[in-house]
Amino acid sequence: MDISLKAPAKINLTLDVLHKRDDGYHELEMVMTTIDLADRIDLTERAGGIGLESTSGFVPFDDRNLAYRAAALIKKRFDIKKGVHIKIHKKIPVAAGLAGGSSDAAATLRGLNRLWELGLSVEELAGLGLELGSDVPFCVRGGTAIARGRGEQLTPLPPPPPCWVVLAKPSHGVSTAEVFNAFRADRVQSRPRLDRMEEALEKKDFSGVCEELSNVLESVTLEQYPRVRHLKEKMKSFGVPGVLMSGSGPTVFGLVERDNVARRVVNGLRGFCRQVYAVRMLGGLEGTSLD
Ligand code: ATP
C-alpha cells in the first residue's frame, strides 16, 4: 500500500521566551498556526529498511533527516519488521522558521500509523513527535494552538480569520539553536500580549490579529541579519497591515485579506527576494490527507 500526505508549514503569530530551564531548553509561550504551504510525503511499503529520497538537495539524506528519524523511531519502538521508502516532495524552504523538517516528521508519523495499522492516538503520536523535536507535536495536530513548555503543551485556539499569508524567505538559512543561544531577555523591546491575541482570534478580528503579532526572537535575528529587517520594512511599505518574522527566522510573513493585494505584494517583493509565496491561512489540518 502507498500513502501520500501533506506536511504543511506553520507560522508563529506570537513567540515569547519566558526563561531558560535547568534542562537547557527555553520555556516558550507561542501561538502557532498551519498555512497552506506544504511538502508532500509519499510512503511506500517495502521489505527491510528505510529508504529516503527528496526533491531538494538542501535536506540531509541520511539518519539526520527528521522524516527518516520518525520512521526509525516507530520501527524500533513497535518492533516493525517491514520497511518503508519515504519520498519528500519539498516545497517548504529549509531552515526558514516554518517547521518544514518537523512537519515532514509529523506527516511520516501519521502516515506510518496508518500504513502499519498501529492504532496510535493523536496524543501518542504527539508524544513520539516530541522525541524528534519541539515543534513536531504541534505539527502532528496542526490547526491553531498556544504551545507552551518546549512547544509540546498545546491548547487549541480558533483559527485566524480567512486571509492570505505572503512569505518572503531571504537566501540564507538560520540555525534555531544559534538564535536561542544568542537570545537576551534584556534586549527585547516588546513582548506578545497573549490574552489580546486570543481575544482577536476568538472575535475573528483580522486587524486585532495583525496588531498583536509579536516575536521576541526578532531581537536576535533582526540584529544579526539586517536583510530580515529590510524585508520587514519593505513589506510594511506595501501597506501590509501585519508583518512578522516566523519562529527563529529568517522568513518574514505578512497577513492580507484580499487576494489581489497578496498578488500585488508578491510582485513588489520579487525584486528584493527570490523566494516569495502567497498562500492561504489554513488554521487546521483538514484536507491535508491526499489519499
Ligand atoms: P523550526 O521552525 O522547527 O525551527 P525550520 O523551519 O527553521 O524549523 P527546518 O526546515 O525544519 O527548519 O530545518 C532545520 C534543519 O533540519 C536543517 O538544518 C535541515 O538540514 C534539517 N532537516 C532534517 N530533516 C529535514 C527535512 N525533512 N526537511 C527540512 N530540513 C530537515
Boltz pocket constraint, residues with backbone or C-beta under 6 A from the ligand:
constraints:
  - pocket:
      binder: B
      contacts: [[A, 58], [A, 59], [A, 60], [A, 64], [A, 65], [A, 66], [A, 67], [A, 88], [A, 92], [A, 93], [A, 94], [A, 95], [A, 96], [A, 97], [A, 98], [A, 99], [A, 100], [A, 101], [A, 102], [A, 104], [A, 105], [A, 135], [A, 174], [A, 176], [A, 247], [A, 248], [A, 249]]
      max_distance: 6.0
